């Protein structure tokens, strides 16, 4: 028979943080309207286009529009982003 638990701390497995935990990325900083250069492997992990989609979703959820570009410099992938809020 199944057991009903009063509480349980679920692992995040690198996904969305649970209440009270620190986010993996500094979203408030990166989505502040400034132009940010993010280096794959240093500032973010995973595929660059997938991460761009994640940032776009975060920016849209705040009511903004994402401007972005991908650069290849010295063998590194660089994602340049800006979350622009409507005037």
C-alpha positions, 0 to 999 in steps of 0.5 A, a space after each residue: 500500500 502507498 504511503 502518504 508523506 507530510 513533506 519531501 524535498 525533491 531534487 532539482 536535477 539542474 532544472 528549475 529551483 525550488 522555493 528558497 533555493 538559488 537559481 543556477 543563472 543570474 536572470 535578474 542581472 542578465 535580463 536587466 536591459 543591458 547587452 550581455 556576452 555569455 560564453 558557452 562552457 563558462 557562463 552557461 552549459 548545454 547547446 547554445 540555441 537551447 539556452 537562447 530559447 530559455 533566455 527568450 522564454 524568461 525575457 518574454 515572461 517579463 514582458 520583454 523582447 529578446 535581441 540576440 546573436 551568436 558569435 564564434 571567436 577563437 573556437 568559443 561560442 558566444 551568445 550576445 543577448 539583450 532583453 528589451 522592455 517595451 516603452 
